[in-house]
């Protein structure tokens, strides 16, 4: 499984989001939590992440081939 945050979903990975606690639990269980770099730059949150790591589309595509991907809208 892989969790890739993009668009406004990147806001869930910041210290201001209550959702980040749940994402941290997933990350602690070994689920990669990735944050779209372009989206993080757009929202200016790169320095405010409390969970996950900044990633680009290349890494996402590579990992998506290995893991189950669930899209949440």
N, C-alpha and C positions, 0 to 999 in steps of 0.2 A: 504494500500500500504506500502511497505517496500523497502528500498534501501540498499542493502548489497554489499559492494565493496570488491572484491577479486582479486588475481593476481596483475597485474600492475594497475588495476583499483583503488587500494588504493592510488595511486599517485594523483588522482583527489581530494582527501580530504585535501591536504596539502596547506599551505599558498602560495606555488609557483604556484599553478594551478589556471587558470582562471575559470575552471569549479566549483571550490569550492564555488564561489559566488552563483551559481545556486543551488547547493546542500544545501547551507545555507538557501536559500529561501524555498526549500522543507521542510527542517527541521523545520523552523519557522512556517510552516503551519501544523505541527504535523506528518510529515512523518519521521519515524525512519531511520536514516542513520547510518549503522553499518559498521565497518572496520574489516576485518579478521585479527586477532592477528598474526597468522603465517606469513601472507603476509606482514603486517606492520613491523614485526621483520626482515623479509628477506630484505626489502628495507630500514630499519633503519629510519622509519618516525614517529614512535610513538610520539615523542616529537614535531613534526612539524604539527600536525593535526590542521586545522582551522575549521573543521566541522566533525560531527559524533563522534561515540564513539567506542572504541576497543571492539570487541566481539569475541566469539568463535563459533564453529559450533553448539554446543548444543543450544545456544540461537537463532541462525539463524533458525534452524529446528523448534523450538518451535514457533517463530514468523511467519515463513512461512506458518504454518498451519492456522494462523489467518488472514493473509493479502494476497492480490493479489501480485504475484511475476512476474515481467517482466525482462527477461534476455536480456541484451544488450551486443553484442559481438563486 
